[in-house]
Amino acid sequence: MNDKQVVLLGSGAREHALAEKLTRDGATVHVLPGNAGIPNSHPEINPLDFEAVKAFAQTQGAKLIVVGPEAPLAAGIADFFAGSDIRVFGPTRAAAQLESSKVWSKEFMRRHGVATAQAWQFRSDNIAGARAKAVELGGQVVVKYDGLAAGKGVYVCSSVAEAEGALTELQTQYSSWFSFLLEEKLIGPEISIIGLTDGHEIQMLAPSQDHKQLLAGDQGPNTGGMGAYCPVPFADDNVLAAIRRDIVDPTLRGLQNEQFKFRGFLYFGIMLTPNGPKLLEYNVRLGDPEAEVLLPALDSSLLDLINATLDGTLAQQIVRQRPGAFVGVVLASGGYPAAKFPTGFPITGLENLPVHTRAYHGATRRGADGRLLTNGGRVLVLTARGPDLETATARAYEACAQVSFQDAYFRPDIAQRPVPVLTARAVN
């Protein structure tokens, strides 16, 4: 058995970044199913077929499984391997409800005093009640589908008409019974705080900021993420201390009180409102595209951090960051995030990328002639490093200008939001 053999589940740019980092840390990484740009990909294996994953891990002598996306966690892969000699870096199915159910997650926040927005639960048989509540709130609401939706089940509304449109779209998207939340719409800059936790201790990666809307100026529909950067200039010690006090520590106490087995990444999507930081959502895995800037920025060994989390020695670890700034821009297929759009277009320009720039493959495949083709919505993430945010941003967009495929689209304003001025009340 080789303790450097790692099985990584997933197929996107996040998994490409994870595989690259773990490989730099000395691991041999096998990616199930992977994609055309990730070395050691195994497209023949379905990561939700846990018996097949087990057989593959045993064949390779791998004793560690790192889970990239949320679906295997929600399906209970950590529970499946519990008691075996193969360890899974990721929470149990019960703990994964922090992400897999928006309704359950909101109830968890309330039970444990986590600072968050007010919310009201509805079911698909009471759309009329939800419409009435949206009218009462003047349309200033966020509509959240209860289950997993690949980052696209959230509708941020600024009018009654937009709220009614979101509710109609929910009914169209999910024809069977479902539940959902209406949340009060909060105002303020958002940041992503991601750490590794064993449910007691947590070691934080650098604060980052995602850009979820499709269009420049944070307009258009929500996507899985159109770009990210780190570190965040306004996330100073005061901001981070307030987040720790109002959100992170109550969450950890809740995990302990409910006796969840949580050993994995924990993501806090946070808004810095005029009344202090508020939690928007949990994810129980690395964010995407945050991973594509956080992992290149991480100087410490991710493999060591993961093993320490599983060994119960996380508190002894130190997280070191590389200097400079990191900016990742998503190159998406035209038509994304709609349910259907054309793919299969040749990708060119990945050779000789600008200095300090890396391409992470999100949705690519090889054609019969060996050419690299688009194979989904978020095709590539181009990540650049620079001594400062301005330089890293310029390098990322220099790479975007070089890489092309038919109908390619990217937001032109990643990492270029004005730096907000936070009031003392917002961080105290």
C-alpha positions as CSV (number, residue, x, y, z in Angstrom):
1,M,0.0,0.0,0.0
2,N,1.3,3.5,-0.9
3,D,-0.1,6.3,1.3
4,K,0.6,8.7,-1.6
5,Q,-2.0,7.1,-3.8
6,V,-5.1,9.3,-3.9
7,V,-8.5,8.8,-5.6
8,L,-10.2,12.1,-6.5
9,L,-13.8,12.2,-7.5
10,G,-15.1,14.8,-9.9
11,S,-14.8,16.1,-13.5
12,G,-14.5,19.9,-13.4
13,A,-11.9,22.7,-13.1
14,R,-12.1,22.4,-9.3
15,E,-10.9,18.8,-9.6
16,H,-8.2,19.8,-12.1
17,A,-6.9,22.3,-9.5
18,L,-7.2,19.7,-6.7
19,A,-5.3,17.1,-8.8
20,E,-2.6,19.6,-9.7
21,K,-2.1,20.7,-6.1
22,L,-2.1,17.1,-4.6
23,T,0.4,16.1,-7.3
24,R,2.7,19.0,-6.3
25,D,2.4,17.7,-2.8
26,G,3.8,14.4,-3.8
27,A,0.6,12.3,-4.4
28,T,-0.2,10.1,-7.3
29,V,-3.8,11.2,-8.1
30,H,-6.4,9.2,-10.0
31,V,-9.4,11.2,-11.1
32,L,-12.8,9.6,-11.5
33,P,-14.1,10.4,-14.1
34,G,-11.9,13.5,-14.8
35,N,-11.9,15.2,-18.2
36,A,-9.7,15.6,-21.2
37,G,-7.3,18.0,-19.5
38,I,-6.7,16.2,-16.2
39,P,-3.9,13.6,-16.1
40,N,-4.9,10.1,-14.9
41,S,-8.6,10.6,-15.7
42,H,-10.8,7.5,-15.7
43,P,-14.0,8.4,-17.6
44,E,-15.2,4.8,-17.5
45,I,-15.9,5.1,-13.7
46,N,-19.0,6.8,-12.4
47,P,-18.2,8.5,-9.1
48,L,-21.7,7.7,-7.8
49,D,-21.1,4.0,-8.3
50,F,-19.4,3.5,-4.9
51,E,-18.7,-0.2,-5.5
52,A,-16.8,0.7,-8.6
53,V,-14.9,3.4,-6.8
54,K,-14.0,0.9,-4.0
55,A,-12.8,-1.7,-6.5
56,F,-10.7,0.9,-8.3
57,A,-9.2,2.2,-5.0
58,Q,-8.3,-1.3,-3.9
59,T,-6.7,-2.0,-7.3
60,Q,-4.5,1.0,-6.9
61,G,-3.8,0.5,-3.3
62,A,-5.3,3.9,-2.5
63,K,-6.4,4.5,1.1
64,L,-7.6,8.1,0.6
65,I,-10.6,9.4,-1.4
66,V,-10.9,13.1,-1.8
67,V,-14.4,14.3,-3.0
68,G,-14.6,17.3,-5.3
69,P,-18.4,17.8,-6.0
70,E,-21.4,17.7,-3.7
71,A,-23.3,14.9,-5.3
72,P,-21.3,11.9,-4.0
73,L,-21.3,13.5,-0.5
74,A,-25.1,14.0,-0.6
75,A,-25.4,10.4,-1.7
76,G,-23.4,9.2,1.3
77,I,-20.0,8.1,0.1
78,A,-18.4,8.9,3.5
79,D,-21.0,6.6,5.1
80,F,-20.3,3.8,2.5
81,F,-16.6,3.7,3.4
82,A,-17.1,4.1,7.1
83,G,-15.4,1.3,9.1
84,S,-13.2,0.4,6.1
85,D,-9.5,1.0,5.7
86,I,-10.2,3.6,2.9
87,R,-10.7,7.1,4.3
88,V,-12.9,9.7,2.7
89,F,-12.2,13.4,3.0
90,G,-15.7,14.7,3.1
91,P,-18.7,14.8,5.5
92,T,-21.3,12.1,6.1
93,R,-24.6,12.2,4.3
94,A,-26.3,13.7,7.3
95,A,-23.7,16.5,7.6
96,A,-23.9,17.1,3.8
97,Q,-27.4,18.4,4.3
98,L,-25.8,21.7,5.1
99,E,-25.6,22.0,1.3
100,S,-28.0,19.4,-0.1
101,S,-31.0,21.0,1.6
102,K,-31.4,24.8,1.8
103,V,-34.4,24.3,4.1
104,W,-32.5,22.0,6.5
105,S,-29.5,24.2,6.4
106,K,-31.5,27.3,7.4
107,E,-33.0,25.4,10.3
108,F,-29.5,24.4,11.4
109,M,-28.4,28.1,11.3
110,R,-31.4,29.1,13.4
111,R,-30.8,26.3,16.0
112,H,-27.2,27.3,16.6
113,G,-27.4,31.1,16.4
114,V,-25.6,31.5,13.1
115,A,-26.0,35.1,11.8
116,T,-28.2,34.8,8.6
117,A,-31.1,36.3,6.8
118,Q,-34.7,35.9,7.7
119,A,-36.4,33.2,5.6
120,W,-39.8,31.5,5.0
121,Q,-40.3,28.0,3.9
122,F,-42.8,27.1,1.2
123,R,-43.8,24.0,-0.9
124,S,-44.7,23.7,-4.5
125,D,-48.4,23.3,-3.6
126,N,-48.4,26.8,-2.0
127,I,-46.9,29.0,-4.8
128,A,-49.7,31.4,-4.1
129,G,-48.6,31.8,-0.5
130,A,-45.0,32.5,-1.7
131,R,-46.2,35.1,-4.2
132,A,-48.2,36.8,-1.4
133,K,-45.1,36.9,0.8
134,A,-43.0,38.3,-2.1
135,V,-45.5,41.1,-2.6
136,E,-45.4,41.8,1.1
137,L,-41.6,42.2,0.9
138,G,-41.9,44.4,-2.1
139,G,-40.2,41.8,-4.3
140,Q,-36.9,42.3,-2.4
141,V,-36.4,38.6,-1.9
142,V,-34.1,35.7,-2.8
143,V,-35.8,32.5,-4.0
144,K,-33.9,29.3,-3.1
145,Y,-34.7,25.8,-4.4
146,D,-34.3,23.3,-1.5
147,G,-32.1,20.7,-3.2
148,L,-28.9,20.6,-5.2
149,A,-29.0,22.7,-8.4
150,A,-25.3,23.1,-9.4
151,G,-25.3,26.7,-8.1
152,K,-28.3,27.7,-10.3
153,G,-31.2,27.2,-7.9
154,V,-31.0,30.7,-6.5
155,Y,-32.8,33.7,-7.8
156,V,-32.0,37.2,-6.5
157,C,-35.0,39.5,-7.1
158,S,-35.4,43.2,-7.0
159,S,-39.1,43.5,-7.9
160,V,-42.4,41.6,-7.5
161,A,-42.3,40.8,-11.2
162,E,-38.8,39.3,-10.9
163,A,-40.0,37.2,-7.8
164,E,-43.0,36.0,-9.7
165,G,-40.8,35.1,-12.6
166,A,-38.5,33.1,-10.4
167,L,-41.4,31.2,-8.9
168,T,-42.7,30.4,-12.3
169,E,-39.3,29.2,-13.4
170,L,-39.1,26.9,-10.3
171,Q,-42.4,25.3,-11.3
172,T,-41.1,24.8,-14.9
173,Q,-37.7,23.4,-13.7
174,Y,-39.1,21.0,-11.1
175,S,-42.4,19.5,-12.2
176,S,-42.7,17.2,-9.2
177,W,-43.2,18.2,-5.5
178,F,-40.5,20.4,-4.1
179,S,-39.8,22.8,-1.3
180,F,-38.1,26.2,-1.3
181,L,-37.2,29.3,0.7
182,L,-38.0,32.9,0.3
183,E,-35.3,34.9,2.0
184,E,-35.1,38.6,2.8
185,K,-32.7,40.2,0.3
186,L,-29.5,41.4,2.0
187,I,-27.2,44.1,0.8
188,G,-23.5,44.3,0.9
189,P,-20.3,42.8,-0.6
190,E,-20.0,39.0,-0.7
191,I,-16.9,36.9,0.2
192,S,-16.2,33.2,0.3
193,I,-14.6,31.8,3.4
194,I,-13.4,28.1,3.0
195,G,-11.6,26.0,5.5
196,L,-10.7,22.4,6.3
197,T,-12.4,21.1,9.4
198,D,-12.8,18.0,11.5
199,G,-15.9,19.4,13.1
200,H,-13.9,20.8,16.1
201,E,-11.0,22.7,14.6
202,I,-10.9,24.6,11.3
203,Q,-8.0,25.9,9.2
204,M,-8.9,28.7,6.8
205,L,-7.7,29.2,3.3
206,A,-7.4,32.7,2.0
207,P,-10.6,34.8,1.7
208,S,-11.8,34.9,-1.9
209,Q,-14.6,36.5,-3.9
210,D,-16.8,34.8,-6.5
211,H,-18.7,36.4,-9.4
212,K,-21.9,34.4,-9.7
213,Q,-24.0,36.4,-12.2
214,L,-23.5,35.8,-15.9
215,L,-23.1,39.4,-17.0
216,A,-20.8,42.3,-16.2
217,G,-21.9,44.5,-13.3
218,D,-23.4,41.5,-11.5
219,Q,-26.3,41.4,-13.9
220,G,-28.1,38.4,-15.5
221,P,-28.9,35.0,-14.2
222,N,-27.0,33.1,-11.5
223,T,-24.4,30.6,-12.7
224,G,-22.1,28.1,-11.0
225,G,-19.5,31.0,-11.0
226,M,-17.9,33.1,-13.7
227,G,-14.7,33.9,-11.9
228,A,-13.0,34.5,-8.6
229,Y,-9.9,36.1,-7.0
230,C,-7.9,36.0,-3.8
231,P,-7.0,37.5,-1.4
232,V,-9.8,40.0,-0.8
233,P,-8.5,43.5,-0.1
234,F,-11.3,44.5,2.3
235,A,-11.3,41.2,4.3
236,D,-9.1,42.6,7.1
237,D,-8.5,41.2,10.6
238,N,-11.6,43.0,11.9
239,V,-13.8,41.5,9.2
240,L,-12.5,38.0,9.7
241,A,-12.9,38.2,13.5
242,A,-16.5,39.2,13.1
243,I,-17.1,36.3,10.7
244,R,-15.4,33.9,13.1
245,R,-17.5,35.1,16.0
246,D,-20.9,35.3,14.3
247,I,-20.7,32.5,11.8
248,V,-17.8,30.1,12.0
249,D,-17.7,29.4,15.7
250,P,-21.5,28.9,16.0
251,T,-21.3,26.5,13.1
252,L,-18.6,24.4,14.7
253,R,-20.6,24.3,18.0
254,G,-23.6,23.2,16.0
255,L,-21.6,20.4,14.3
256,Q,-20.4,19.2,17.7
257,N,-23.9,19.4,19.3
258,E,-25.5,17.4,16.6
259,Q,-22.6,15.0,16.6
260,F,-22.0,15.1,12.9
261,K,-18.9,13.4,11.5
262,F,-17.6,16.2,9.4
263,R,-14.1,15.9,8.0
264,G,-13.7,17.9,4.9
265,F,-13.9,21.3,3.3
266,L,-16.5,23.7,4.7
267,Y,-17.5,26.7,2.6
268,F,-19.2,29.8,4.0
269,G,-20.9,32.1,1.5
270,I,-21.1,35.4,3.4
271,M,-22.5,38.9,2.9
272,L,-21.1,41.8,4.8
273,T,-24.3,43.7,5.5
274,P,-24.6,47.1,7.3
275,N,-25.6,45.0,10.4
276,G,-22.7,42.7,10.3
277,P,-21.7,39.5,8.4
278,K,-24.6,37.2,7.5
279,L,-24.3,33.7,6.2
280,L,-25.9,33.1,2.8
281,E,-25.2,29.4,2.4
282,Y,-22.9,26.5,3.3
283,N,-21.2,24.3,0.8
284,V,-19.6,21.0,2.1
285,R,-16.8,21.1,-0.5
286,L,-14.5,23.5,-2.2
287,G,-16.2,26.2,-4.2
288,D,-15.8,26.4,-7.9
289,P,-14.2,28.7,-9.3
290,E,-12.8,29.6,-5.9
291,A,-10.7,26.5,-5.8
292,E,-8.9,27.5,-9.0
293,V,-7.5,30.6,-7.2
294,L,-7.2,29.2,-3.6
295,L,-5.2,26.1,-4.5
296,P,-2.6,27.9,-6.6
297,A,-2.3,30.4,-3.7
298,L,-1.8,27.7,-1.0
299,D,1.8,27.2,-0.1
300,S,1.2,24.5,2.5
301,S,0.8,20.9,1.6
302,L,-2.9,20.2,1.0
303,L,-2.2,16.5,1.3
304,D,-0.7,17.1,4.8
305,L,-3.8,19.2,5.8
306,I,-6.2,16.6,4.6
307,N,-4.4,13.8,6.4
308,A,-4.2,15.9,9.6
309,T,-7.9,16.5,9.4
310,L,-8.6,12.8,9.2
311,D,-6.0,12.0,11.9
312,G,-7.4,14.6,14.4
313,T,-4.2,16.7,14.3
314,L,-5.5,19.6,12.4
315,A,-4.9,22.1,15.2
316,Q,-1.2,21.5,14.8
317,Q,-1.1,22.6,11.2
318,I,-0.2,26.0,9.8
319,V,-1.7,27.3,6.6
320,R,0.8,29.2,4.6
321,Q,-0.2,31.3,1.5
322,R,2.0,32.2,-1.5
323,P,2.5,36.0,-1.9
324,G,0.7,38.0,-4.5
325,A,-2.8,37.9,-6.0
326,F,-4.6,35.2,-8.0
327,V,-7.4,35.8,-10.5
328,G,-9.4,33.1,-12.3
329,V,-11.7,33.8,-15.3
330,V,-14.2,31.3,-16.6
331,L,-14.5,30.7,-20.3
332,A,-18.0,29.5,-20.9
333,S,-20.0,28.1,-23.8
334,G,-22.4,30.5,-25.5
335,G,-25.9,29.9,-24.1
336,Y,-24.7,28.9,-20.6
337,P,-26.4,28.7,-18.0
338,A,-29.4,27.6,-20.0
339,A,-30.3,23.9,-19.8
340,K,-29.2,23.3,-23.5
341,F,-26.6,24.9,-25.7
342,P,-24.3,23.6,-28.4
343,T,-20.9,22.0,-27.5
344,G,-18.3,20.0,-29.3
345,F,-16.4,23.0,-30.7
346,P,-12.5,22.9,-31.1
347,I,-10.5,24.8,-28.5
348,T,-7.4,26.6,-29.6
349,G,-4.7,28.8,-28.0
350,L,-3.8,26.8,-24.9
351,E,-0.2,26.4,-26.0
352,N,2.2,29.0,-24.6
353,L,-0.1,30.8,-22.2
354,P,1.2,34.0,-20.7
355,V,3.7,33.9,-17.9
356,H,2.2,32.9,-14.5
357,T,-1.0,31.7,-16.1
358,R,-2.6,28.3,-15.8
359,A,-5.6,26.7,-17.6
360,Y,-7.9,24.4,-15.6
361,H,-10.2,22.2,-17.6
362,G,-13.8,22.3,-16.6
363,A,-15.8,20.7,-19.4
364,T,-13.5,19.3,-22.2
365,R,-13.2,16.1,-24.2
366,R,-11.2,14.7,-27.0
367,G,-12.7,14.2,-30.4
368,A,-12.2,11.2,-32.6
369,D,-9.3,13.0,-34.2
370,G,-7.7,13.9,-30.9
371,R,-8.7,17.5,-30.9
372,L,-9.7,19.2,-27.7
373,L,-13.4,20.1,-27.7
374,T,-15.9,21.9,-25.5
375,N,-18.1,19.5,-23.5
376,G,-20.3,21.6,-21.2
377,G,-21.0,25.1,-19.8
378,R,-18.0,26.2,-17.9
379,V,-15.3,25.0,-20.3
380,L,-12.0,26.4,-18.8
381,V,-10.8,28.5,-16.0
382,L,-7.8,30.7,-16.8
383,T,-6.0,31.6,-13.6
384,A,-3.1,34.1,-13.3
385,R,-0.8,35.1,-10.5
386,G,0.6,38.6,-10.1
387,P,2.3,40.7,-7.4
388,D,-0.9,42.6,-7.0
389,L,-4.6,42.2,-8.1
390,E,-4.3,44.6,-11.0
391,T,-1.4,42.7,-12.6
392,A,-3.0,39.2,-12.0
393,T,-6.2,40.5,-13.6
394,A,-4.4,41.8,-16.6
395,R,-2.6,38.5,-17.1
396,A,-5.8,36.5,-16.8
397,Y,-7.5,38.5,-19.5
398,E,-4.4,38.3,-21.7
399,A,-4.9,34.6,-21.5
400,C,-8.6,34.9,-22.3
401,A,-7.7,36.8,-25.4
402,Q,-5.4,34.0,-26.6
403,V,-7.8,31.0,-26.0
404,S,-10.8,30.6,-28.2
405,F,-13.7,28.4,-29.3
406,Q,-16.9,29.1,-31.1
407,D,-19.3,31.3,-29.1
408,A,-16.9,31.5,-26.1
409,Y,-18.0,33.9,-23.5
410,F,-16.4,35.4,-20.4
411,R,-17.2,38.2,-18.0
412,P,-15.0,41.2,-18.7
413,D,-15.0,42.5,-15.1
414,I,-13.7,39.7,-12.8
415,A,-11.8,41.1,-9.8
416,Q,-12.7,44.7,-10.8
417,R,-15.5,45.5,-8.4
418,P,-14.9,48.8,-6.5
419,V,-13.5,48.1,-3.0
420,P,-16.3,48.7,-0.6
421,V,-16.1,51.0,2.4
422,L,-17.4,49.1,5.4
423,T,-18.9,50.8,8.3
424,A,-17.8,50.0,11.9
425,R,-21.2,48.4,12.5
426,A,-20.7,46.1,9.6
427,V,-17.8,44.3,11.2
428,N,-18.6,44.7,14.9
